[in-house]
């Protein structure tokens, strides 16, 4: 956990590279695994794993028990990794937008409260 709070990960470029390496590693392991277990071509194995990683679901079902187990494991790991990489990459941006939105809501609430106080004074 301390690694992700390190000062180097404050840079969007470094977060982007980290996210890219994470997703590329998952795709590489999945491609090699499906090639080895199912005897798919590297292109077909890459396509299969990329469909799993993006939660699209592949058009082909693995034919061996080992391939099915590996594909199931890769589905959990790859979807989670892609979501984590996107969150790690865009999280600070969306967090800042959220913070700005909350500031605007609080400011609007203060204006409404002040307006109600003014109104109650004149009543």
PEQUIQUI-V999698 format. One record per residue. N is the residue number from 1. RES is the residue in one letter. PHI is phi in whole degrees, 0 to 359 (none if undefined). PSI is psi in whole degrees, -180 to 180 (NA if undefined). Layout:
n=(N & N)
res=(RES & RES)
phi=(PHI & PHI)
psi=(PSI & PSI)
This chain:
n=(1 & 2 & 3 & 4 & 5 & 6 & 7 & 8 & 9 & 10 & 11 & 12 & 13 & 14 & 15 & 16 & 17 & 18 & 19 & 20 & 21 & 22 & 23 & 24 & 25 & 26 & 27 & 28 & 29 & 30 & 31 & 32 & 33 & 34 & 35 & 36 & 37 & 38 & 39 & 40 & 41 & 42 & 43 & 44 & 45 & 46 & 47 & 48 & 49 & 50 & 51 & 52 & 53 & 54 & 55 & 56 & 57 & 58 & 59 & 60 & 61 & 62 & 63 & 64 & 65 & 66 & 67 & 68 & 69 & 70 & 71 & 72 & 73 & 74 & 75 & 76 & 77 & 78 & 79 & 80 & 81 & 82 & 83 & 84 & 85 & 86 & 87 & 88 & 89 & 90 & 91 & 92 & 93 & 94 & 95 & 96 & 97 & 98 & 99 & 100 & 101 & 102 & 103 & 104 & 105 & 106 & 107 & 108 & 109 & 110 & 111 & 112 & 113 & 114 & 115 & 116 & 117 & 118 & 119 & 120 & 121 & 122 & 123)
res=(X & X & X & X & X & X & X & X & X & X & X & X & X & X & X & X & X & X & X & X & X & X & X & X & X & X & X & X & X & X & X & X & X & X & X & X & X & X & X & X & X & X & X & X & X & X & X & X & X & X & X & X & X & X & X & X & X & X & X & X & X & X & X & X & X & X & X & X & X & X & X & X & X & X & X & X & X & X & X & X & X & X & X & X & X & X & X & X & X & X & X & X & X & X & X & X & X & X & X & X & X & X & X & X & X & X & X & X & X & X & X & X & X & X & X & X & X & X & X & X & X & X & X)
phi=(none & 297 & 299 & 287 & 265 & 296 & 299 & 292 & 274 & 284 & 283 & 298 & 294 & 290 & 296 & 296 & 295 & 301 & 296 & 297 & 297 & 299 & 293 & 298 & 296 & 297 & 296 & 295 & 298 & 296 & 295 & 295 & 297 & 291 & 297 & 286 & 282 & 253 & 59 & 280 & 293 & 299 & 295 & 295 & 294 & 297 & 299 & 301 & 291 & 293 & 292 & 292 & 296 & 262 & 62 & 277 & 84 & 284 & 278 & 249 & 262 & 302 & 267 & 256 & 297 & 296 & 295 & 293 & 295 & 296 & 296 & 295 & 298 & 294 & 297 & 295 & 291 & 288 & 295 & 299 & 291 & 294 & 296 & 297 & 297 & 295 & 295 & 294 & 285 & 259 & 305 & 300 & 295 & 291 & 297 & 293 & 299 & 300 & 299 & 298 & 298 & 296 & 300 & 295 & 297 & 295 & 296 & 298 & 296 & 297 & 298 & 295 & 298 & 297 & 297 & 293 & 295 & 299 & 293 & 289 & 293 & 277 & 273)
psi=(-38 & -28 & -41 & -18 & 2 & 150 & -25 & -25 & 5 & -22 & 130 & -32 & -43 & -37 & -39 & -44 & -44 & -46 & -42 & -43 & -41 & -51 & -42 & -39 & -44 & -45 & -39 & -50 & -44 & -41 & -48 & -41 & -46 & -34 & -44 & -44 & -38 & -2 & 34 & 156 & 160 & -38 & -46 & -40 & -41 & -44 & -44 & -50 & -37 & -33 & -38 & -45 & -29 & 12 & 25 & -32 & 128 & 159 & -19 & 140 & 135 & 146 & -20 & 157 & -41 & -40 & -39 & -43 & -43 & -43 & -39 & -45 & -44 & -31 & -47 & -48 & -45 & -42 & -44 & -40 & -40 & -44 & -43 & -42 & -42 & -41 & -42 & -38 & -48 & -7 & -49 & -37 & -50 & -32 & -41 & -42 & -42 & -46 & -44 & -42 & -43 & -41 & -42 & -41 & -42 & -40 & -43 & -40 & -40 & -43 & -42 & -44 & -44 & -41 & -41 & -37 & -44 & -41 & -40 & -29 & -37 & -9 & NA)
